[in-house]
């Protein structure tokens, strides 16, 4: 079994990129999106964490989490979330996912690995939140960030952190956190 080196600072904030297996474009399908939302809420009740920012795209998601003081176990949270979503949508599985499951792969919906980055400071946090919210624009799903419904951008607007018309442009060159 491989052991991956991960940041394990209790109470820290982390940026994550989690992708579907073979980049299948299913995360914004209503049933899958609802299963993801329910799974995150359920896991958050058992193992608390704060979702500071998120965006869900058809084949991957990005989010910023802050863990409680004294807690560093984001890996277990993600493991449970992924499993719960996979179980919830098993009946909706695409042919690719179904074939992967038949071959004995335990994670037929999700890529095994995820990208994780510990947030260093307030500037890093702000830059990552901006990156998250710009992501649908970067991938060409919308012409303006406000058009994408699967994002914490709208919460940021309500809280006054962004103006509704914020960012009608792609992110600066060189920013591709965890994306292939």
Secondary structure, DSSP 8 states (H G I E B T S, - for coil): ---------TT-EEEEEEEBGGG-S-TTSHHHHHHHHHHHHHHHHHS-EEEEEEEE-SSEEEEEEEE-TT---HHHHHHHHHHHHHHHTGGG--HHHHHHHHTT-S-SSB-S--EEEE--SHHHHHHHHHHHHHHHHHTTS-SSGGG-SSBTHHHHHHTTSS-TT---S---TT--TT--
